[in-house]
Amino acid sequence: MKKYIQLLVGIFFSIVFLYLSYISVGKLDISKMITFRVNYIWMAVSIFSFALTMVFRSLAWSDGLKQSLTFRWAFKGVCVGMGANMVMPFKAGEAIRIGIFGKYAQEQEKEKHSYYKAGINLLLERALDIVILTLLALITLSFVDFGGEMRQRIYFLRNTILIAEVVGIAAFVLIWRFRRYWSDLHPYLKKVVEILQGLTVVKKPKVILKVFAYLMLSWLCIYISTIAAVISVGMGEINIMGVSLVILVLTNIAVLLPAAPGGIGVFQYATVYALGLFAVLGLHAAVLAVLLHFVQYLAILPIAGYYLVSMRKWIFQFMK
């Protein structure tokens, strides 16, 4: 019952934001969207670039977070997890990814607490993603010109993000520095500290820089994919680099909200809103909002579907 309620909540959010997207672009002729001419060469570049994100994210695991994990298994887990997120609500693919990595460590290495470690490593990966997204947001707010009337609000938002980032890093350092004291408060906390100390990034702190570099390359691929998609619909004389960066930041913040599979609805609204900041509305905004999401599905689902079919018995056995 809980799963159905979550799905209904996600569908509700998607419908609301799809409606907001529709009214934001103004009067729209659907037939013109369907027949809109797209540069398929640039669209292919966009798809290929987005697919590369899975390669660098896999390297972040096999060459960083979990070095005993082979690249092949890391790639399988990343592809299936990202594919599941595109067709299942509430980021359910992350649980599948934890299952794949945890079961591999349990079967191949007889590792204790393998699922806990996989989950903590995934949280670390997500934390680094948030750091990168925050840096991209700061770059956007500092160097992209949104016009005079918004400048003061942009500066306020930028300064708020900087303060939050400093406070967050300081809090993490203090918590980790005094971990021995708070781990004595409860046996469960002590167990958590023991698991954390067994992670690769704790044993070899320099590994975190390597993971960060791979994730940065992953985000760079998404940025290039966005630029190529914007070019493919012919956006004229706008600042393509700036527009693409704003779209990248806003869409990835938006999909953090609970929504139907793949963030349908909230993704489109974030794209339309980002384009509206540059006075791009109507047909171009509507087409790009759909095309950008379509590119992601084309880049991920074929590969994810292949691995899902080849691993279906193993995955279903784990999910039981």
Buried (B, 14 or more C-beta within 10 A) or exposed (E): EEEEEBBEBBBBBBBBBBEBBBEBBEEBEEEEBEEBEBBEEBBBBBBBBBBBBBBBBBBBBBBBBBBEBBEEBBBBBBBBBBBBBBBBBBBBBBBBBBBBBBBBBBEEEEBEBBBBBBBBBBEBBEEBBBBBBBBBBBEBBEEBEBEEEEEEEBEEBBEEBBEEBEEBEEEEEEEEEEBEEEBEEEEEEBEBBEBBEBBBBBEEEEBBEBBBBBBBBBBBBBBBBBBBBBBBBEBEEBEBBBBBBBBBBBBBBBBEBBBBBBBBBBBBBBBBBBBEBBEBBBBBBBBBBBBBBBBBBBBBBEBBBBBBEEBEEEBEEBEE
